[in-house]
């Protein structure tokens, strides 16, 4: 039952329009430990606009592989909130706090979340790696493939590249492996 909910959530995430709406701010909400999925269920049942990026994880148990989806950013769900909706969110008893946002930071967050949506589409095909924010490395842009037009930081490994998009507000990044031929360095 839960697996069906999160597969449906993954499909909905791809169709979700993350954009600025007057009177509301896209805001990272910090959940209590391991409460992201339950908070997402609460948001859905209360018709709150939210985004919980998921990534595929594969675990091997004896002779079989089991796929499941986990939050891309542990402890965070992104919600479009105003003060009234934030009070409703607090009543869930599943959150700790929200990051304070203003319109400038929201624009940055929206751009980053739209990039994360592109990565999430790849989560159906391959595992994504979430790692601490990378500071050093070459800046690149993707010139072909499903991530065409994306910018990021690259780390070369064995003929493939790991492209990383930073989510500056959370101090984290998302990475996936792509062919070196699909990227070009920025000048």
N, CA, C and O of each residue as an XYZ file, in Angstrom:
748
protein
N       0.828     -1.193      0.000
C       0.000      0.000      0.000
C       0.871      1.255      0.000
O       0.670      2.156     -0.813
N       1.846      1.308      0.921
C       2.755      2.458      0.986
C       3.527      2.586     -0.314
O       3.702      3.693     -0.824
N       3.994      1.461     -0.861
C       4.782      1.496     -2.083
C       3.988      2.143     -3.208
O       4.544      2.917     -3.988
N       2.703      1.842     -3.306
C       1.846      2.426     -4.322
C       1.729      3.937     -4.132
O       1.766      4.691     -5.104
N       1.588      4.382     -2.872
C       1.500      5.821     -2.578
C       2.739      6.548     -3.091
O       2.616      7.609     -3.703
N       3.920      6.002     -2.855
C       5.146      6.698     -3.228
C       5.460      6.588     -4.714
O       6.102      7.480     -5.269
N       5.025      5.519     -5.372
C       5.158      5.476     -6.825
C       4.265      6.539     -7.451
O       4.663      7.216     -8.400
N       3.058      6.682     -6.915
C       2.148      7.716     -7.405
C       2.721      9.102     -7.107
O       2.630     10.003     -7.941
N       3.309      9.276     -5.926
C       3.931     10.550     -5.565
C       5.066     10.884     -6.529
O       5.215     12.038     -6.931
N       5.858      9.898     -6.900
C       6.954     10.114     -7.833
C       6.423     10.590     -9.187
O       7.005     11.481     -9.806
N       5.323      9.999     -9.643
C       4.698     10.434    -10.895
C       4.188     11.870    -10.774
O       4.391     12.683    -11.675
N       3.529     12.177     -9.663
C       2.983     13.521     -9.446
C       4.095     14.559     -9.357
O       3.933     15.682     -9.835
N       5.231     14.194     -8.746
C       6.356     15.124     -8.639
C       6.815     15.592    -10.013
O       7.185     16.754    -10.182
N       6.795     14.694    -10.997
C       7.209     15.054    -12.344
C       6.264     16.035    -13.012
O       6.674     16.808    -13.877
N       4.990     16.005    -12.610
C       3.997     16.909    -13.191
C       3.802     18.182    -12.375
O       3.157     19.118    -12.848
N       4.340     18.237    -11.172
C       4.155     19.379    -10.278
C       4.806     20.630    -10.869
O       5.960     20.599    -11.297
N       4.063     21.712    -10.886
C       4.600     22.992    -11.367
C       5.128     23.768    -10.162
O       4.358     24.312     -9.370
N       6.436     23.808    -10.043
C       7.049     24.557     -8.952
C       7.304     25.960     -9.467
O       8.250     26.199    -10.217
N       6.448     26.886     -9.056
C       6.558     28.266     -9.512
C       6.049     29.198     -8.430
O       5.293     28.795     -7.545
N       6.476     30.457     -8.514
C       6.082     31.459     -7.525
C       4.587     31.759     -7.659
O       4.066     31.903     -8.765
N       3.911     31.850     -6.514
C       2.497     32.207     -6.460
C       2.371     33.356     -5.474
O       2.889     33.285     -4.360
N       1.692     34.400     -5.877
C       1.532     35.585     -5.031
C       0.910     35.209     -3.681
O      -0.106     34.516     -3.628
N       1.527     35.671     -2.603
C       1.026     35.410     -1.256
C       1.555     34.138     -0.622
O       1.295     33.879      0.553
N       2.297     33.338     -1.383
C       2.850     32.082     -0.886
C       4.344     32.045     -1.200
O       4.790     32.626     -2.190
N       5.111     31.364     -0.360
C       6.549     31.184     -0.599
C       6.891     29.697     -0.532
O       6.491     29.003      0.403
N       7.636     29.214     -1.534
C       8.164     27.847     -1.443
C       9.193     27.851     -0.319
O      10.131     28.648     -0.320
N       9.003     26.956      0.630
C       9.777     26.968      1.859
C      10.253     25.563      2.216
O       9.444     24.635      2.210
N      11.541     25.372      2.527
C      11.986     24.080      3.060
C      11.473     23.921      4.493
O      11.676     24.792      5.340
N      10.815     22.808      4.744
C      10.275     22.511      6.072
C      11.070     21.349      6.635
O      11.165     20.291      6.013
N      11.639     21.548      7.810
C      12.439     20.507      8.467
C      11.509     19.607      9.262
O      10.793     20.066     10.153
N      11.527     18.324      8.934
C      10.663     17.381      9.633
C      11.398     16.736     10.803
O      12.623     16.793     10.904
N      10.621     16.130     11.667
C      11.226     15.303     12.716
C      11.906     14.128     12.023
O      11.588     13.831     10.871
N      12.836     13.451     12.701
C      13.565     12.348     12.054
C      12.629     11.284     11.477
O      11.707     10.809     12.139
N      12.901     10.927     10.218
C      12.194      9.859      9.512
C      10.685     10.092      9.411
O       9.903      9.142      9.445
N      10.282     11.358      9.288
C       8.863     11.688      9.184
C       8.491     12.321      7.846
O       7.364     12.788      7.680
N       9.417     12.342      6.895
C       9.170     13.026      5.622
C       7.969     12.445      4.888
O       7.102     13.190      4.431
N       7.909     11.135      4.773
C       6.823     10.501      4.028
C       5.481     10.691      4.736
O       4.468     10.937      4.082
N       5.467     10.581      6.042
C       4.214     10.774      6.787
C       3.750     12.219      6.693
O       2.552     12.489      6.617
N       4.702     13.150      6.698
C       4.341     14.554      6.537
C       3.788     14.792      5.127
O       2.851     15.572      4.955
N       4.357     14.133      4.130
C       3.845     14.246      2.758
C       2.411     13.730      2.681
O       1.573     14.329      2.006
N       2.124     12.625      3.367
C       0.759     12.104      3.407
C      -0.179     13.122      4.055
O      -1.304     13.316      3.593
N       0.288     13.773      5.131
C      -0.506     14.800      5.798
C      -0.787     15.966      4.841
O      -1.915     16.452      4.765
N       0.226     16.403      4.126
C       0.053     17.512      3.177
C      -0.954     17.150      2.097
O      -1.823     17.952      1.756
N      -0.834     15.947      1.563
C      -1.760     15.530      0.515
C      -3.191     15.469      1.045
O      -4.113     15.951      0.387
N      -3.387     14.886      2.218
C      -4.743     14.761      2.760
C      -5.350     16.114      3.130
O      -6.571     16.231      3.233
N      -4.513     17.137      3.332
C      -4.993     18.485      3.655
C      -4.871     19.447      2.476
O      -4.952     20.663      2.654
N      -4.676     18.909      1.283
C      -4.603     19.694      0.037
C      -3.568     20.810      0.084
O      -3.806     21.908     -0.419
N      -2.413     20.525      0.691
C      -1.315     21.487      0.729
C      -0.383     21.222     -0.443
O      -0.111     20.067     -0.772
N       0.104     22.277     -1.072
C       1.020     22.156     -2.194
C       2.417     21.851     -1.648
O       3.000     22.681     -0.950
N       2.958     20.673     -1.958
C       4.253     20.251     -1.410
C       5.041     19.501     -2.468
O       4.503     19.053     -3.481
N       6.346     19.379     -2.197
C       7.234     18.609     -3.063
C       8.199     17.838     -2.186
O       8.977     18.429     -1.436
N       8.149     16.516     -2.279
C       9.072     15.639     -1.577
C       9.871     14.887     -2.626
O       9.413     13.864     -3.137
N      11.086     15.391     -2.962
C      11.893     14.683     -3.960
C      12.322     13.321     -3.431
O      12.781     13.196     -2.295
N      12.164     12.299     -4.274
C      12.506     10.932     -3.886
C      13.630     10.422     -4.772
O      13.819     10.891     -5.894
N      14.367      9.463     -4.255
C      15.402      8.802     -5.046
C      15.286      7.304     -4.836
O      14.867      6.834     -3.778
N      15.665      6.570     -5.861
C      15.587      5.114     -5.795
C      16.768      4.572     -5.010
O      17.902      5.031     -5.150
N      16.473      3.599     -4.194
C      17.533      2.895     -3.475
C      17.304      1.403     -3.692
O      16.179      0.914     -3.592
N      18.374      0.696     -3.988
C      18.284     -0.742     -4.219
C      19.074     -1.439     -3.129
O      20.245     -1.131     -2.905
N      18.432     -2.376     -2.456
C      19.104     -3.167     -1.425
C      19.054     -4.625     -1.829
O      18.056     -5.111     -2.360
N      20.136     -5.301     -1.569
C      20.205     -6.726     -1.897
C      19.948     -7.538     -0.638
O      20.646     -7.393      0.366
N      18.940     -8.391     -0.705
C      18.603     -9.308      0.385
C      18.790    -10.723     -0.140
O      18.056    -11.161     -1.026
N      19.752    -11.427      0.395
C      20.117    -12.767     -0.021
C      20.243    -12.842     -1.536
O      21.275    -12.438     -2.073
N      19.245    -13.337     -2.242
C      19.379    -13.535     -3.690
C      18.521    -12.587     -4.510
O      18.388    -12.781     -5.719
N      17.945    -11.585     -3.903
C      17.079    -10.700     -4.678
C      17.341     -9.241     -4.331
O      17.723     -8.891     -3.214
N      17.120     -8.418     -5.332
C      17.246     -6.977     -5.149
C      15.867     -6.395     -4.887
O      14.890     -6.762     -5.539
N      15.801     -5.476     -3.918
C      14.544     -4.815     -3.585
C      14.729     -3.323     -3.828
O      15.661     -2.711     -3.305
N      13.827     -2.736     -4.632
C      13.851     -1.304     -4.917
C      12.854     -0.602     -4.021
O      11.743     -1.087     -3.807
N      13.253      0.529     -3.504
C      12.324      1.379     -2.780
C      12.779      2.812     -2.918
O      13.904      3.080     -3.340
N      11.902      3.731     -2.559
C      12.186      5.158     -2.714
C      12.321      5.805     -1.346
O      11.533      5.551     -0.435
N      13.342      6.649     -1.226
C      13.587      7.363      0.019
C      13.697      8.853     -0.296
O      13.944      9.224     -1.444
N      13.518      9.708      0.710
C      13.642     11.149      0.457
C      15.042     11.499     -0.037
O      16.039     10.987      0.471
N      15.101     12.378     -1.034
C      16.379     12.801     -1.591
C      17.156     13.630     -0.569
O      18.378     13.526     -0.472
N      16.431     14.456      0.192
C      17.056     15.280      1.224
C      16.454     14.895      2.564
O      15.348     15.309      2.914
N      17.198     14.103      3.295
C      16.712     13.605      4.573
C      16.292     14.764      5.483
O      17.063     15.687      5.744
N      15.049     14.682      5.953
C      14.555     15.679      6.901
C      13.913     16.901      6.284
O      13.537     17.815      7.018
N      13.767     16.962      4.958
C      13.193     18.154      4.323
C      12.059     17.800      3.367
O      12.135     16.838      2.602
N      11.007     18.610      3.439
C       9.910     18.611      2.476
C       9.725     20.073      2.093
O       9.854     20.955      2.941
N       9.429     20.336      0.839
C       9.277     21.706      0.362
C       7.793     22.000      0.194
O       7.077     21.257     -0.477
N       7.334     23.089      0.808
C       5.916     23.442      0.778
C       5.739     24.877      0.323
O       6.583     25.735      0.585
N       4.625     25.131     -0.368
C       4.238     26.480     -0.741
C       3.330     26.991      0.375
O       2.191     26.545      0.508
N       3.843     27.935      1.181
C       3.161     28.321      2.419
C       2.953     29.822      2.536
O       3.694     30.624      1.968
N       1.933     30.170      3.284
C       1.775     31.499      3.853
C       1.638     31.276      5.362
O       1.728     30.133      5.811
N       1.430     32.303      6.141
C       1.395     32.138      7.600
C       0.244     31.232      8.046
O       0.405     30.425      8.962
N      -0.911     31.366      7.401
C      -2.073     30.544      7.767
C      -1.804     29.060      7.509
O      -2.094     28.212      8.353
N      -1.246     28.758      6.335
C      -0.936     27.357      6.027
C       0.179     26.818      6.905
O       0.191     25.629      7.223
N       1.119     27.672      7.303
C       2.186     27.211      8.191
C       1.597     26.755      9.528
O       2.060     25.770     10.104
N       0.584     27.462     10.020
C      -0.067     27.047     11.264
C      -0.731     25.680     11.093
O      -0.726     24.863     12.014
N      -1.297     25.436      9.916
C      -1.900     24.135      9.623
C      -0.823     23.046      9.595
O      -1.028     21.940     10.095
N       0.326     23.378      9.003
C       1.448     22.439      8.922
C       1.963     22.099     10.322
O       2.312     20.950     10.595
N       2.009     23.095     11.205
C       2.467     22.850     12.578
C       1.579     21.832     13.297
O       2.059     21.063     14.129
N       0.308     21.833     12.979
C      -0.637     20.909     13.634
C      -0.386     19.450     13.243
O      -0.960     18.544     13.848
N       0.447     19.217     12.256
C       0.752     17.840     11.861
C       1.570     17.115     12.925
O       1.577     15.885     12.967
N       2.258     17.861     13.782
C       3.161     17.301     14.800
C       4.276     16.469     14.177
O       4.791     15.548     14.811
N       4.646     16.782     12.956
C       5.708     16.047     12.268
C       6.851     16.950     11.829
O       7.813     16.473     11.227
N       6.763     18.248     12.119
C       7.830     19.150     11.704
C       8.509     19.796     12.908
O       7.943     19.875     13.999
N       9.733     20.252     12.677
C      10.512     20.912     13.712
C      10.478     22.424     13.488
O      10.215     23.186     14.418
N      10.742     22.855     12.255
C      10.731     24.272     11.922
C      10.713     24.426     10.401
O      10.775     23.443      9.663
N      10.627     25.656      9.956
C      10.763     25.970      8.534
C      11.918     26.946      8.385
O      12.208     27.717      9.299
N      12.571     26.913      7.246
C      13.606     27.900      6.973
C      12.922     29.203      6.585
O      11.947     29.196      5.834
N      13.424     30.309      7.090
C      12.851     31.611      6.746
C      13.184     31.942      5.303
O      14.337     31.854      4.880
N      12.165     32.322      4.558
C      12.335     32.612      3.145
C      11.857     34.025      2.837
O      10.965     34.558      3.498
N      12.465     34.609      1.829
C      11.978     35.858      1.265
C      11.867     35.632     -0.242
O      12.219     34.559     -0.732
N      11.390     36.615     -0.970
C      11.157     36.422     -2.408
C      12.441     36.133     -3.180
O      12.422     35.350     -4.130
N      13.550     36.749     -2.791
C      14.815     36.507     -3.487
C      15.278     35.061     -3.283
O      15.632     34.375     -4.242
N      15.271     34.604     -2.027
C      15.672     33.219     -1.755
C      14.704     32.231     -2.383
O      15.109     31.147     -2.804
N      13.427     32.594     -2.452
C      12.453     31.692     -3.073
C      12.773     31.502     -4.550
O      12.653     30.389     -5.060
N      13.177     32.558     -5.247
C      13.526     32.434     -6.665
C      14.675     31.451     -6.854
O      14.655     30.626     -7.767
N      15.678     31.547     -5.983
C      16.817     30.629     -6.038
C      16.349     29.210     -5.774
O      16.717     28.283     -6.496
N      15.525     29.039     -4.723
C      15.025     27.712     -4.359
C      14.190     27.114     -5.485
O      14.334     25.931     -5.794
N      13.332     27.896     -6.096
C      12.490     27.394     -7.188
C      13.358     26.889     -8.334
O      13.102     25.814     -8.877
N      14.382     27.655     -8.708
C      15.278     27.232     -9.792
C      15.970     25.910     -9.421
O      16.102     25.019    -10.261
N      16.407     25.789     -8.167
C      17.078     24.564     -7.727
C      16.110     23.387     -7.698
O      16.473     22.279     -8.093
N      14.884     23.615     -7.234
C      13.899     22.535     -7.182
C      13.506     22.072     -8.582
O      13.264     20.883     -8.792
N      13.441     22.984     -9.529
C      13.149     22.597    -10.904
C      14.266     21.707    -11.452
O      13.998     20.761    -12.192
N      15.519     22.007    -11.089
C      16.640     21.136    -11.465
C      16.541     19.779    -10.803
O      16.833     18.755    -11.421
N      16.125     19.772     -9.537
C      15.958     18.519     -8.807
C      14.874     17.672     -9.470
O      15.006     16.450     -9.535
N      13.817     18.293     -9.959
C      12.764     17.547    -10.657
C      13.335     16.797    -11.854
O      12.949     15.657    -12.115
N      14.253     17.430    -12.583
C      14.879     16.750    -13.727
C      15.673     15.542    -13.256
O      15.619     14.476    -13.868
N      16.411     15.716    -12.162
C      17.181     14.599    -11.613
C      16.249     13.489    -11.158
O      16.535     12.307    -11.353
N      15.146     13.870    -10.559
C      14.226     12.870    -10.011
C      13.667     11.982    -11.117
O      13.414     10.799    -10.892
N      13.474     12.541    -12.308
C      12.995     11.735    -13.434
C      13.984     10.612    -13.740
O      13.585      9.525    -14.158
N      15.275     10.877    -13.530
C      16.292      9.844    -13.730
C      16.276      8.805    -12.611
O      16.806      7.707    -12.779
N      15.669      9.146    -11.466
C      15.639      8.234    -10.320
C      14.910      6.946    -10.648
O      15.160      5.916    -10.022
N      14.016      6.990    -11.617
C      13.298      5.793    -12.017
C      14.256      4.823    -12.700
O      14.087      3.607    -12.601
N      15.269      5.363    -13.398
C      16.189      4.537    -14.167
C      17.452      4.153    -13.399
O      17.973      3.055    -13.591
N      17.950      5.030    -12.540
C      19.202      4.743    -11.848
C      19.194      5.367    -10.460
O      18.374      6.233    -10.155
N      20.112      4.915     -9.635
C      20.221      5.464     -8.293
C      20.885      6.835     -8.344
O      21.813      7.052     -9.123
N      20.411      7.754     -7.518
C      21.035      9.062     -7.364
C      21.823      9.055     -6.062
O      21.472      8.362     -5.108
N      22.887      9.834     -6.044
C      23.731      9.935     -4.861
C      23.577     11.335     -4.307
O      23.795     12.314     -5.021
N      23.204     11.440     -3.042
C      23.120     12.744     -2.390
C      24.368     12.881     -1.543
O      24.688     11.989     -0.757
N      25.081     14.000     -1.696
C      26.336     14.187     -0.980
C      26.416     15.618     -0.465
O      25.683     16.484     -0.943
N      27.302     15.886      0.510
C      27.460     17.258      0.987
C      27.826     18.183     -0.167
O      28.395     17.750     -1.169
N      27.497     19.445     -0.014
C      27.731     20.415     -1.084
C      29.194     20.418     -1.505
O      30.096     20.418     -0.668
N      29.414     20.420     -2.824
C      30.769     20.455     -3.364
C      31.158     21.902     -3.646
O      30.385     22.653     -4.241
N      32.339     22.284     -3.223
C      32.802     23.645     -3.454
C      33.799     23.667     -4.603
O      33.722     24.536     -5.472
N      34.734     22.721     -4.619
C      35.754     22.675     -5.663
C      35.261     21.854     -6.849
O      34.376     21.013     -6.691
N      35.821     22.087     -8.034
C      35.474     21.316     -9.222
C      35.135     22.227    -10.380
O      34.923     23.428    -10.212
N      35.090     21.639    -11.548
C      34.803     22.406    -12.754
C      33.310     22.623    -12.896
O      32.509     21.739    -12.591
N      32.948     23.799    -13.357
C      31.552     24.087    -13.663
C      31.295     23.589    -15.080
O      32.106     23.821    -15.977
N      30.183     22.913    -15.283
C      29.879     22.356    -16.599
C      28.433     22.655    -16.976
O      27.626     23.073    -16.146
N      28.134     22.431    -18.241
C      26.748     22.433    -18.687
C      26.546     21.166    -19.515
O      27.459     20.702    -20.199
N      25.357     20.629    -19.441
C      25.040     19.401    -20.173
C      24.553     19.801    -21.555
O      23.632     20.607    -21.686
N      25.179     19.228    -22.601
C      24.832     19.622    -23.970
C      23.912     18.641    -24.664
O      23.352     18.970    -25.710
N      23.735     17.427    -24.112
C      22.794     16.473    -24.712
C      22.276     15.526    -23.647
O      22.813     15.457    -22.542
N      21.234     14.802    -23.993
C      20.637     13.867    -23.058
C      19.479     14.494    -22.291
O      19.096     15.628    -22.575
N      18.918     13.771    -21.324
C      17.736     14.255    -20.608
C      18.006     15.479    -19.736
O      17.071     16.193    -19.376
N      19.259     15.731    -19.394
C      19.593     16.885    -18.556
C      20.114     18.062    -19.378
O      20.722     18.978    -18.823
N      19.887     18.051    -20.678
C      20.385     19.100    -21.563
C      19.999     20.483    -21.034
O      18.848     20.738    -20.678
N      21.016     21.378    -20.997
C      20.790     22.743    -20.525
C      21.057     22.945    -19.048
O      21.109     24.084    -18.585
N      21.229     21.861    -18.290
C      21.498     21.973    -16.852
C      22.952     22.380    -16.645
O      23.823     22.046    -17.448
N      23.197     23.097    -15.569
C      24.556     23.463    -15.169
C      24.865     22.759    -13.869
O      23.956     22.443    -13.102
N      26.132     22.511    -13.613
C      26.518     21.853    -12.380
C      28.015     21.807    -12.208
O      28.754     22.535    -12.870
N      28.453     20.949    -11.319
C      29.866     20.745    -11.020
C      30.169     19.299    -11.378
O      29.352     18.410    -11.137
N      31.332     19.065    -11.945
C      31.646     17.711    -12.394
C      32.855     17.148    -11.672
O      33.781     17.869    -11.301
N      32.816     15.834    -11.484
C      33.939     15.084    -10.931
C      34.103     13.875    -11.826
O      33.196     13.045    -11.902
N      35.246     13.746    -12.515
C      35.442     12.679    -13.496
C      35.818     11.375    -12.809
O      36.648     11.342    -11.901
N      35.185     10.305    -13.268
C      35.494      8.977    -12.747
C      35.331      7.951    -13.852
O      34.233      7.817    -14.391
N      36.365      7.230    -14.206
C      36.336      6.077    -15.109
C      35.561      6.315    -16.399
O      34.676      5.529    -16.735
N      35.872      7.373    -17.121
C      35.238      7.616    -18.406
C      33.824      8.159    -18.319
O      33.232      8.523    -19.336
N      33.285      8.215    -17.126
C      31.962      8.787    -16.906
C      32.167     10.036    -16.067
O      33.261     10.267    -15.553
N      31.143     10.828    -15.928
C      31.222     12.021    -15.097
C      30.081     11.986    -14.092
O      29.009     11.448    -14.367
N      30.323     12.554    -12.953
C      29.267     12.715    -11.971
C      28.917     14.186    -11.962
O      29.734     15.028    -11.592
N      27.687     14.494    -12.375
C      27.250     15.883    -12.393
C      26.493     16.160    -11.096
O      25.712     15.334    -10.624
N      26.739     17.323    -10.542
C      26.164     17.675     -9.257
C      25.445     19.010     -9.353
O      25.993     19.979     -9.877
N      24.226     19.060     -8.851
C      23.500     20.319     -8.722
C      23.434     20.645     -7.245
O      22.964     19.841     -6.439
N      23.909     21.833     -6.896
C      23.883     22.256     -5.501
C      22.540     22.857     -5.132
O      21.950     23.611     -5.906
N      22.064     22.518     -3.950
C      20.891     23.156     -3.366
C      21.452     24.014     -2.248
O      21.563     23.575     -1.103
N      21.804     25.251     -2.598
C      22.548     26.117     -1.696
C      21.822     26.357     -0.377
O      22.453     26.412      0.679
N      20.514     26.498     -0.431
C      19.757     26.813      0.778
C      19.882     25.704      1.814
O      19.906     25.979      3.014
N      19.962     24.431      1.354
C      20.087     23.309      2.281
C      21.530     22.912      2.528
O      21.806     22.124      3.432
N      22.462     23.446      1.736
C      23.862     23.058      1.879
C      24.095     21.619      1.457
O      24.980     20.954      1.995
N      23.306     21.122      0.493
C      23.433     19.761     -0.004
C      23.418     19.805     -1.521
O      23.157     20.849     -2.119
N      23.697     18.678     -2.135
C      23.667     18.598     -3.587
C      23.171     17.227     -4.002
O      23.130     16.299     -3.195
N      22.790     17.106     -5.276
C      22.332     15.850     -5.841
C      23.251     15.519     -6.999
O      23.598     16.398     -7.788
N      23.648     14.260     -7.111
C      24.577     13.843     -8.153
C      24.037     12.652     -8.921
O      23.311     11.822     -8.373
N      24.398     12.574    -10.200
C      24.125     11.396    -11.010
C      25.251     11.230    -12.012
O      25.966     12.186    -12.311
N      25.410     10.034    -12.526
C      26.493      9.737    -13.459
C      25.990      9.873    -14.893
O      24.923      9.361    -15.234
N      26.765     10.569    -15.735
C      26.433     10.695    -17.155
C      27.711     10.553    -17.968
O      28.814     10.651    -17.431
N      27.553     10.322    -19.262
C      28.710     10.193    -20.148
C      29.433     11.523    -20.292
O      28.798     12.576    -20.352
N      30.762     11.478    -20.345
C      31.585     12.677    -20.490
C      31.265     13.386    -21.799
O      31.363     14.611    -21.872
N      30.880     12.635    -22.846
C      30.571     13.240    -24.141
C      29.345     14.140    -24.077
O      29.165     14.991    -24.948
N      28.493     13.971    -23.060
C      27.266     14.751    -22.950
C      27.452     16.091    -22.251
O      26.496     16.857    -22.127
N      28.668     16.388    -21.790
C      28.879     17.636    -21.045
C      29.960     18.476    -21.709
O      30.782     17.970    -22.473
N      29.942     19.753    -21.405
C      31.015     20.656    -21.840
C      31.324     21.600    -20.685
O      30.436     21.994    -19.929
N      32.592     21.952    -20.565
C      32.988     22.848    -19.484
C      32.599     24.274    -19.814
O      32.612     24.685    -20.974
N      32.254     25.019    -18.783
C      31.914     26.439    -18.963
C      33.189     27.251    -18.919
O      34.116     26.925    -18.177
N      33.239     28.301    -19.707
C      34.437     29.142    -19.750
C      34.454     30.141    -18.619
O      35.393     30.929    -18.505
